[in-house]
Amino acid sequence: MRLAIKYDSAVVDPDGVVTGHDAGATLVRRLLRVFPGAEIVGSGPRRYRDLDVLPLEFVDAADTVVLDMDVTDSLAVWQTLRRSHPEPRLMNFVWFSTSQMRHPVERATLALSCASFPTFANSERTASEVREIVNFWTVPQLAEKARIAWVNLGIRLEHVQPRAATDEPVVLYPAIYLSERKNPRLFLDVVERIARRTPIRVEARLHESHLISEQAMRLSRQRWAWVGPLTATREDYWHALARTTAFLATAVEESYGLEYVEALVAGAVGIFPDRPWVHALLPAGYPFLYRTPEEAEDMLLRAVTDPAACLARMDAACGGDFQGWLRARHDDDLFERAIADRVHEWFGDVPAVVPGG
């Protein structure tokens, strides 16, 4: 049996490589690494040296587990697969914040999908949200049988690079989008006030669709700011993180927070809003949680003027080793083992390559 990954936004270049820096593309690449020989559901058919891209109608439903990252269309996917096999094998992967689905039809569709098919979530928080939605929007006969599992996505720790000194402290906008949920206006307001008080360099690496937004233009006009496209390679991305002093998180909601974990593991001081998604990500007693813009400004000022003292406080919150705490809980080896185990539990033997396996 094999795996087919359905993610409608996946882009495969002429060499058969899944491109893109967004979380979805990154996850597809990780899944392809875990499940060698996996296919991608997309337009085609197209065959590359190490990857096949097939329309859903061409997938061998008798011998394939379809992992749906789009989730809300799982019922339609199942109906298509059932034309060629009476019992299609289908699972959901909820890797996004369910709060972005606000319309009752969206939430009801998500609930029915996750109640009907085994569902894997990218964090405990996301799994809890999915369970709540299923319980609220479906009948008890479905909700009671829902199979929902989770693990933290984690990061590839071997990518972390040694810290690099900079002439001025570097403040990162820790996202690639300037969408409302990320609350970029608060970030801009705070860093503008900080720049009036002490020298800083603000860096924002944005998806091309957001480079010409009003907020991007507002930031790019500042002499102390750099706004540009995403880094060309993951190595460049981690090189940039290695020289980042601090970041200011302003998101209202996150399902996990991959960008923040990566920046923290790279050694940056993270300033976070005091919100439930943050508490799921960080240790109890983390010292830099703000409730007001004024608190955010005060904390970020300390982070850029005395980062060593701030890092020491972060260590103290974890018994002396914040990096060790992070690495133990956000290693993508845990993700790879967990999703492979769940696929095996739910569907049987699907070849997988996992750490220690």
Contacts in CASP RR format, 6 or more apart in sequence:
PFRMAT RR
TARGET T0000
AUTHOR 0000-0000-0000
METHOD contacts of the structure
MODEL  1
MRLAIKYDSAVVDPDGVVTGHDAGATLVRRLLRVFPGAEIVGSGPRRYRD
LDVLPLEFVDAADTVVLDMDVTDSLAVWQTLRRSHPEPRLMNFVWFSTSQ
MRHPVERATLALSCASFPTFANSERTASEVREIVNFWTVPQLAEKARIAW
VNLGIRLEHVQPRAATDEPVVLYPAIYLSERKNPRLFLDVVERIARRTPI
RVEARLHESHLISEQAMRLSRQRWAWVGPLTATREDYWHALARTTAFLAT
AVEESYGLEYVEALVAGAVGIFPDRPWVHALLPAGYPFLYRTPEEAEDML
LRAVTDPAACLARMDAACGGDFQGWLRARHDDDLFERAIADRVHEWFGDV
PAVVPGG
1 63 0 8 1.000
1 64 0 8 1.000
1 65 0 8 1.000
1 89 0 8 1.000
1 347 0 8 1.000
1 348 0 8 1.000
1 349 0 8 1.000
1 350 0 8 1.000
2 35 0 8 1.000
2 37 0 8 1.000
2 38 0 8 1.000
2 39 0 8 1.000
2 63 0 8 1.000
2 64 0 8 1.000
2 65 0 8 1.000
2 350 0 8 1.000
2 351 0 8 1.000
3 31 0 8 1.000
3 35 0 8 1.000
3 37 0 8 1.000
3 38 0 8 1.000
3 39 0 8 1.000
3 64 0 8 1.000
3 65 0 8 1.000
3 66 0 8 1.000
3 67 0 8 1.000
3 343 0 8 1.000
3 350 0 8 1.000
4 38 0 8 1.000
4 39 0 8 1.000
4 40 0 8 1.000
4 41 0 8 1.000
4 54 0 8 1.000
4 59 0 8 1.000
4 64 0 8 1.000
4 65 0 8 1.000
4 66 0 8 1.000
4 67 0 8 1.000
5 28 0 8 1.000
5 31 0 8 1.000
5 32 0 8 1.000
5 38 0 8 1.000
5 39 0 8 1.000
5 40 0 8 1.000
5 41 0 8 1.000
5 67 0 8 1.000
5 69 0 8 1.000
6 40 0 8 1.000
6 41 0 8 1.000
6 42 0 8 1.000
6 56 0 8 1.000
6 66 0 8 1.000
6 67 0 8 1.000
6 68 0 8 1.000
6 69 0 8 1.000
6 70 0 8 1.000
6 77 0 8 1.000
7 24 0 8 1.000
7 27 0 8 1.000
7 28 0 8 1.000
7 40 0 8 1.000
7 41 0 8 1.000
7 69 0 8 1.000
7 70 0 8 1.000
8 42 0 8 1.000
8 70 0 8 1.000
9 22 0 8 1.000
9 24 0 8 1.000
9 25 0 8 1.000
10 18 0 8 1.000
10 24 0 8 1.000
10 25 0 8 1.000
10 28 0 8 1.000
10 40 0 8 1.000
10 42 0 8 1.000
11 18 0 8 1.000
11 19 0 8 1.000
11 20 0 8 1.000
11 25 0 8 1.000
12 18 0 8 1.000
12 19 0 8 1.000
12 40 0 8 1.000
12 46 0 8 1.000
12 48 0 8 1.000
12 51 0 8 1.000
12 53 0 8 1.000
13 19 0 8 1.000
15 48 0 8 1.000
16 48 0 8 1.000
16 49 0 8 1.000
16 50 0 8 1.000
16 51 0 8 1.000
18 25 0 8 1.000
18 28 0 8 1.000
18 29 0 8 1.000
18 32 0 8 1.000
18 40 0 8 1.000
19 25 0 8 1.000
20 26 0 8 1.000
20 230 0 8 1.000
21 176 0 8 1.000
21 207 0 8 1.000
21 230 0 8 1.000
21 231 0 8 1.000
21 237 0 8 1.000
22 176 0 8 1.000
22 207 0 8 1.000
23 95 0 8 1.000
23 96 0 8 1.000
23 258 0 8 1.000
24 69 0 8 1.000
24 95 0 8 1.000
26 258 0 8 1.000
27 69 0 8 1.000
27 93 0 8 1.000
27 95 0 8 1.000
27 153 0 8 1.000
28 40 0 8 1.000
28 69 0 8 1.000
30 332 0 8 1.000
30 335 0 8 1.000
30 336 0 8 1.000
31 38 0 8 1.000
31 67 0 8 1.000
31 339 0 8 1.000
32 38 0 8 1.000
32 40 0 8 1.000
32 51 0 8 1.000
33 336 0 8 1.000
33 353 0 8 1.000
34 336 0 8 1.000
34 339 0 8 1.000
34 340 0 8 1.000
34 352 0 8 1.000
34 353 0 8 1.000
34 354 0 8 1.000
35 340 0 8 1.000
35 343 0 8 1.000
35 350 0 8 1.000
35 351 0 8 1.000
35 352 0 8 1.000
35 353 0 8 1.000
36 351 0 8 1.000
36 352 0 8 1.000
36 353 0 8 1.000
37 50 0 8 1.000
37 51 0 8 1.000
37 52 0 8 1.000
37 351 0 8 1.000
39 51 0 8 1.000
39 52 0 8 1.000
39 53 0 8 1.000
39 54 0 8 1.000
39 59 0 8 1.000
39 64 0 8 1.000
40 51 0 8 1.000
40 52 0 8 1.000
40 53 0 8 1.000
40 54 0 8 1.000
41 53 0 8 1.000
41 54 0 8 1.000
41 55 0 8 1.000
41 56 0 8 1.000
41 59 0 8 1.000
41 66 0 8 1.000
42 53 0 8 1.000
42 54 0 8 1.000
42 55 0 8 1.000
42 56 0 8 1.000
43 53 0 8 1.000
43 55 0 8 1.000
44 53 0 8 1.000
44 54 0 8 1.000
44 55 0 8 1.000
45 52 0 8 1.000
45 53 0 8 1.000
45 54 0 8 1.000
45 55 0 8 1.000
45 58 0 8 1.000
46 52 0 8 1.000
46 53 0 8 1.000
47 53 0 8 1.000
56 66 0 8 1.000
56 77 0 8 1.000
56 80 0 8 1.000
56 81 0 8 1.000
57 80 0 8 1.000
57 83 0 8 1.000
59 66 0 8 1.000
59 81 0 8 1.000
60 84 0 8 1.000
61 81 0 8 1.000
61 82 0 8 1.000
61 84 0 8 1.000
61 85 0 8 1.000
61 88 0 8 1.000
61 89 0 8 1.000
62 84 0 8 1.000
62 85 0 8 1.000
64 89 0 8 1.000
65 89 0 8 1.000
65 90 0 8 1.000
65 91 0 8 1.000
65 343 0 8 1.000
65 347 0 8 1.000
65 350 0 8 1.000
66 77 0 8 1.000
66 81 0 8 1.000
66 88 0 8 1.000
66 89 0 8 1.000
66 90 0 8 1.000
66 91 0 8 1.000
67 91 0 8 1.000
67 92 0 8 1.000
67 93 0 8 1.000
67 343 0 8 1.000
68 74 0 8 1.000
68 77 0 8 1.000
68 90 0 8 1.000
68 91 0 8 1.000
68 92 0 8 1.000
68 93 0 8 1.000
68 117 0 8 1.000
69 93 0 8 1.000
69 95 0 8 1.000
71 92 0 8 1.000
71 93 0 8 1.000
71 94 0 8 1.000
71 110 0 8 1.000
71 113 0 8 1.000
71 114 0 8 1.000
71 119 0 8 1.000
72 101 0 8 1.000
72 106 0 8 1.000
72 109 0 8 1.000
72 110 0 8 1.000
72 113 0 8 1.000
73 113 0 8 1.000
74 90 0 8 1.000
74 92 0 8 1.000
74 113 0 8 1.000
74 116 0 8 1.000
74 117 0 8 1.000
75 109 0 8 1.000
75 112 0 8 1.000
75 113 0 8 1.000
75 116 0 8 1.000
77 88 0 8 1.000
77 90 0 8 1.000
78 88 0 8 1.000
78 90 0 8 1.000
78 116 0 8 1.000
78 117 0 8 1.000
81 88 0 8 1.000
81 90 0 8 1.000
82 88 0 8 1.000
89 347 0 8 1.000
90 117 0 8 1.000
91 117 0 8 1.000
91 118 0 8 1.000
91 119 0 8 1.000
91 120 0 8 1.000
91 343 0 8 1.000
91 346 0 8 1.000
91 347 0 8 1.000
92 113 0 8 1.000
92 114 0 8 1.000
92 117 0 8 1.000
92 118 0 8 1.000
92 119 0 8 1.000
92 120 0 8 1.000
93 119 0 8 1.000
93 120 0 8 1.000
93 121 0 8 1.000
93 122 0 8 1.000
94 114 0 8 1.000
94 119 0 8 1.000
94 120 0 8 1.000
94 121 0 8 1.000
94 122 0 8 1.000
94 126 0 8 1.000
94 127 0 8 1.000
94 130 0 8 1.000
94 255 0 8 1.000
95 121 0 8 1.000
95 122 0 8 1.000
95 126 0 8 1.000
95 153 0 8 1.000
95 255 0 8 1.000
95 256 0 8 1.000
96 122 0 8 1.000
96 255 0 8 1.000
97 126 0 8 1.000
97 181 0 8 1.000
97 253 0 8 1.000
97 254 0 8 1.000
97 255 0 8 1.000
97 277 0 8 1.000
98 107 0 8 1.000
98 110 0 8 1.000
98 126 0 8 1.000
98 129 0 8 1.000
98 130 0 8 1.000
98 133 0 8 1.000
98 255 0 8 1.000
99 129 0 8 1.000
99 181 0 8 1.000
99 252 0 8 1.000
99 253 0 8 1.000
100 181 0 8 1.000
100 253 0 8 1.000
101 107 0 8 1.000
101 110 0 8 1.000
107 133 0 8 1.000
107 137 0 8 1.000
108 137 0 8 1.000
110 130 0 8 1.000
110 133 0 8 1.000
110 137 0 8 1.000
111 133 0 8 1.000
111 134 0 8 1.000
111 136 0 8 1.000
111 137 0 8 1.000
111 138 0 8 1.000
112 137 0 8 1.000
112 138 0 8 1.000
112 142 0 8 1.000
113 119 0 8 1.000
114 130 0 8 1.000
114 133 0 8 1.000
114 134 0 8 1.000
114 146 0 8 1.000
114 148 0 8 1.000
115 134 0 8 1.000
115 138 0 8 1.000
115 142 0 8 1.000
115 143 0 8 1.000
115 145 0 8 1.000
115 146 0 8 1.000
116 142 0 8 1.000
118 147 0 8 1.000
118 148 0 8 1.000
118 149 0 8 1.000
118 342 0 8 1.000
118 346 0 8 1.000
119 130 0 8 1.000
119 146 0 8 1.000
119 147 0 8 1.000
119 148 0 8 1.000
119 149 0 8 1.000
120 148 0 8 1.000
120 149 0 8 1.000
120 150 0 8 1.000
120 151 0 8 1.000
120 339 0 8 1.000
120 342 0 8 1.000
121 127 0 8 1.000
121 130 0 8 1.000
121 148 0 8 1.000
121 149 0 8 1.000
121 150 0 8 1.000
121 255 0 8 1.000
122 150 0 8 1.000
122 151 0 8 1.000
122 152 0 8 1.000
122 153 0 8 1.000
122 255 0 8 1.000
122 256 0 8 1.000
123 150 0 8 1.000
123 151 0 8 1.000
123 152 0 8 1.000
123 153 0 8 1.000
123 255 0 8 1.000
123 256 0 8 1.000
123 280 0 8 1.000
124 150 0 8 1.000
124 152 0 8 1.000
124 280 0 8 1.000
125 255 0 8 1.000
125 256 0 8 1.000
125 276 0 8 1.000
125 277 0 8 1.000
125 280 0 8 1.000
126 150 0 8 1.000
126 255 0 8 1.000
126 256 0 8 1.000
127 148 0 8 1.000
127 149 0 8 1.000
127 150 0 8 1.000
129 255 0 8 1.000
130 148 0 8 1.000
131 146 0 8 1.000
131 148 0 8 1.000
134 142 0 8 1.000
134 143 0 8 1.000
134 146 0 8 1.000
134 148 0 8 1.000
135 143 0 8 1.000
147 346 0 8 1.000
149 338 0 8 1.000
149 342 0 8 1.000
151 334 0 8 1.000
151 335 0 8 1.000
151 338 0 8 1.000
151 339 0 8 1.000
152 256 0 8 1.000
152 329 0 8 1.000
152 330 0 8 1.000
152 334 0 8 1.000
152 335 0 8 1.000
153 256 0 8 1.000
153 258 0 8 1.000
153 330 0 8 1.000
153 332 0 8 1.000
153 335 0 8 1.000
154 258 0 8 1.000
154 261 0 8 1.000
154 330 0 8 1.000
154 331 0 8 1.000
154 332 0 8 1.000
154 334 0 8 1.000
154 335 0 8 1.000
155 258 0 8 1.000
155 261 0 8 1.000
155 262 0 8 1.000
155 265 0 8 1.000
155 330 0 8 1.000
155 331 0 8 1.000
155 332 0 8 1.000
156 332 0 8 1.000
157 265 0 8 1.000
157 327 0 8 1.000
157 331 0 8 1.000
157 332 0 8 1.000
159 234 0 8 1.000
159 235 0 8 1.000
159 238 0 8 1.000
160 238 0 8 1.000
160 242 0 8 1.000
160 265 0 8 1.000
160 266 0 8 1.000
161 238 0 8 1.000
161 239 0 8 1.000
161 241 0 8 1.000
161 242 0 8 1.000
161 266 0 8 1.000
162 242 0 8 1.000
163 242 0 8 1.000
163 243 0 8 1.000
163 266 0 8 1.000
163 267 0 8 1.000
164 239 0 8 1.000
164 242 0 8 1.000
164 243 0 8 1.000
165 243 0 8 1.000
166 201 0 8 1.000
166 243 0 8 1.000
166 245 0 8 1.000
168 199 0 8 1.000
168 200 0 8 1.000
168 201 0 8 1.000
169 198 0 8 1.000
169 199 0 8 1.000
169 200 0 8 1.000
169 201 0 8 1.000
169 245 0 8 1.000
169 246 0 8 1.000
169 303 0 8 1.000
169 304 0 8 1.000
169 305 0 8 1.000
169 307 0 8 1.000
170 200 0 8 1.000
170 201 0 8 1.000
170 202 0 8 1.000
170 203 0 8 1.000
170 243 0 8 1.000
170 244 0 8 1.000
170 245 0 8 1.000
170 246 0 8 1.000
171 191 0 8 1.000
171 194 0 8 1.000
171 200 0 8 1.000
171 201 0 8 1.000
171 202 0 8 1.000
171 203 0 8 1.000
171 244 0 8 1.000
171 245 0 8 1.000
171 246 0 8 1.000
171 247 0 8 1.000
171 248 0 8 1.000
171 300 0 8 1.000
171 304 0 8 1.000
172 202 0 8 1.000
172 203 0 8 1.000
172 204 0 8 1.000
172 241 0 8 1.000
172 244 0 8 1.000
172 246 0 8 1.000
172 247 0 8 1.000
172 263 0 8 1.000
172 268 0 8 1.000
173 184 0 8 1.000
173 187 0 8 1.000
173 202 0 8 1.000
173 203 0 8 1.000
173 204 0 8 1.000
173 205 0 8 1.000
173 206 0 8 1.000
173 219 0 8 1.000
173 247 0 8 1.000
173 248 0 8 1.000
174 247 0 8 1.000
174 248 0 8 1.000
174 249 0 8 1.000
174 259 0 8 1.000
174 260 0 8 1.000
174 263 0 8 1.000
175 182 0 8 1.000
175 184 0 8 1.000
175 251 0 8 1.000
175 259 0 8 1.000
176 205 0 8 1.000
176 206 0 8 1.000
176 207 0 8 1.000
176 210 0 8 1.000
176 230 0 8 1.000
176 259 0 8 1.000
177 206 0 8 1.000
177 207 0 8 1.000
177 210 0 8 1.000
178 184 0 8 1.000
178 206 0 8 1.000
178 210 0 8 1.000
178 213 0 8 1.000
178 215 0 8 1.000
178 216 0 8 1.000
179 210 0 8 1.000
181 251 0 8 1.000
181 252 0 8 1.000
181 253 0 8 1.000
182 250 0 8 1.000
182 251 0 8 1.000
182 252 0 8 1.000
183 250 0 8 1.000
183 251 0 8 1.000
183 252 0 8 1.000
184 215 0 8 1.000
184 250 0 8 1.000
185 215 0 8 1.000
186 250 0 8 1.000
186 293 0 8 1.000
186 296 0 8 1.000
187 248 0 8 1.000
187 250 0 8 1.000
188 215 0 8 1.000
188 218 0 8 1.000
188 219 0 8 1.000
189 293 0 8 1.000
190 248 0 8 1.000
190 250 0 8 1.000
190 293 0 8 1.000
190 296 0 8 1.000
190 297 0 8 1.000
190 300 0 8 1.000
191 200 0 8 1.000
191 202 0 8 1.000
191 225 0 8 1.000
191 248 0 8 1.000
191 300 0 8 1.000
192 222 0 8 1.000
193 297 0 8 1.000
194 200 0 8 1.000
194 297 0 8 1.000
194 300 0 8 1.000
194 301 0 8 1.000
194 304 0 8 1.000
195 202 0 8 1.000
195 222 0 8 1.000
195 224 0 8 1.000
197 301 0 8 1.000
198 301 0 8 1.000
198 304 0 8 1.000
198 305 0 8 1.000
199 224 0 8 1.000
200 224 0 8 1.000
200 304 0 8 1.000
201 224 0 8 1.000
201 225 0 8 1.000
201 226 0 8 1.000
202 219 0 8 1.000
202 222 0 8 1.000
202 224 0 8 1.000
202 225 0 8 1.000
202 226 0 8 1.000
203 225 0 8 1.000
203 226 0 8 1.000
203 227 0 8 1.000
203 240 0 8 1.000
203 244 0 8 1.000
204 216 0 8 1.000
204 219 0 8 1.000
204 225 0 8 1.000
204 226 0 8 1.000
204 227 0 8 1.000
204 228 0 8 1.000
205 228 0 8 1.000
205 229 0 8 1.000
205 230 0 8 1.000
205 231 0 8 1.000
205 237 0 8 1.000
205 240 0 8 1.000
206 216 0 8 1.000
206 227 0 8 1.000
206 228 0 8 1.000
206 229 0 8 1.000
206 230 0 8 1.000
207 230 0 8 1.000
208 229 0 8 1.000
208 230 0 8 1.000
210 216 0 8 1.000
211 227 0 8 1.000
211 228 0 8 1.000
211 229 0 8 1.000
216 227 0 8 1.000
219 225 0 8 1.000
219 227 0 8 1.000
220 226 0 8 1.000
220 227 0 8 1.000
220 228 0 8 1.000
230 237 0 8 1.000
231 237 0 8 1.000
231 239 0 8 1.000
231 240 0 8 1.000
238 262 0 8 1.000
238 266 0 8 1.000
241 262 0 8 1.000
241 263 0 8 1.000
241 266 0 8 1.000
241 267 0 8 1.000
241 268 0 8 1.000
242 266 0 8 1.000
244 263 0 8 1.000
244 266 0 8 1.000
244 267 0 8 1.000
244 268 0 8 1.000
245 268 0 8 1.000
245 269 0 8 1.000
245 303 0 8 1.000
245 304 0 8 1.000
245 307 0 8 1.000
246 268 0 8 1.000
246 269 0 8 1.000
246 270 0 8 1.000
246 271 0 8 1.000
246 300 0 8 1.000
246 303 0 8 1.000
246 304 0 8 1.000
246 307 0 8 1.000
246 310 0 8 1.000
247 260 0 8 1.000
247 263 0 8 1.000
247 268 0 8 1.000
247 269 0 8 1.000
247 270 0 8 1.000
247 271 0 8 1.000
248 270 0 8 1.000
248 271 0 8 1.000
248 296 0 8 1.000
248 300 0 8 1.000
249 260 0 8 1.000
249 270 0 8 1.000
249 271 0 8 1.000
249 272 0 8 1.000
249 273 0 8 1.000
249 278 0 8 1.000
250 273 0 8 1.000
250 296 0 8 1.000
251 273 0 8 1.000
251 277 0 8 1.000
252 273 0 8 1.000
252 275 0 8 1.000
253 275 0 8 1.000
253 277 0 8 1.000
254 260 0 8 1.000
254 277 0 8 1.000
254 281 0 8 1.000
255 277 0 8 1.000
256 281 0 8 1.000
257 277 0 8 1.000
257 281 0 8 1.000
260 270 0 8 1.000
260 272 0 8 1.000
260 281 0 8 1.000
261 281 0 8 1.000
261 326 0 8 1.000
261 330 0 8 1.000
263 270 0 8 1.000
264 270 0 8 1.000
264 322 0 8 1.000
264 326 0 8 1.000
265 323 0 8 1.000
265 326 0 8 1.000
265 327 0 8 1.000
265 330 0 8 1.000
267 311 0 8 1.000
267 323 0 8 1.000
269 288 0 8 1.000
269 303 0 8 1.000
269 307 0 8 1.000
269 310 0 8 1.000
269 311 0 8 1.000
269 314 0 8 1.000
270 288 0 8 1.000
270 303 0 8 1.000
271 288 0 8 1.000
271 290 0 8 1.000
271 296 0 8 1.000
271 299 0 8 1.000
271 300 0 8 1.000
271 303 0 8 1.000
272 278 0 8 1.000
272 282 0 8 1.000
272 286 0 8 1.000
272 288 0 8 1.000
272 289 0 8 1.000
272 290 0 8 1.000
273 289 0 8 1.000
273 290 0 8 1.000
273 291 0 8 1.000
273 296 0 8 1.000
274 289 0 8 1.000
274 290 0 8 1.000
274 291 0 8 1.000
278 286 0 8 1.000
278 289 0 8 1.000
283 317 0 8 1.000
283 318 0 8 1.000
283 322 0 8 1.000
283 325 0 8 1.000
284 317 0 8 1.000
285 317 0 8 1.000
286 314 0 8 1.000
286 317 0 8 1.000
287 310 0 8 1.000
287 313 0 8 1.000
287 314 0 8 1.000
287 316 0 8 1.000
287 317 0 8 1.000
288 299 0 8 1.000
288 303 0 8 1.000
288 310 0 8 1.000
288 313 0 8 1.000
288 314 0 8 1.000
290 296 0 8 1.000
290 298 0 8 1.000
290 299 0 8 1.000
302 309 0 8 1.000
302 310 0 8 1.000
303 310 0 8 1.000
311 322 0 8 1.000
314 322 0 8 1.000
315 321 0 8 1.000
315 322 0 8 1.000
318 324 0 8 1.000
318 325 0 8 1.000
333 354 0 8 1.000
333 355 0 8 1.000
336 352 0 8 1.000
336 354 0 8 1.000
336 355 0 8 1.000
337 354 0 8 1.000
337 355 0 8 1.000
337 356 0 8 1.000
337 357 0 8 1.000
340 350 0 8 1.000
340 352 0 8 1.000
340 354 0 8 1.000
343 350 0 8 1.000
343 352 0 8 1.000
344 350 0 8 1.000
344 352 0 8 1.000
END
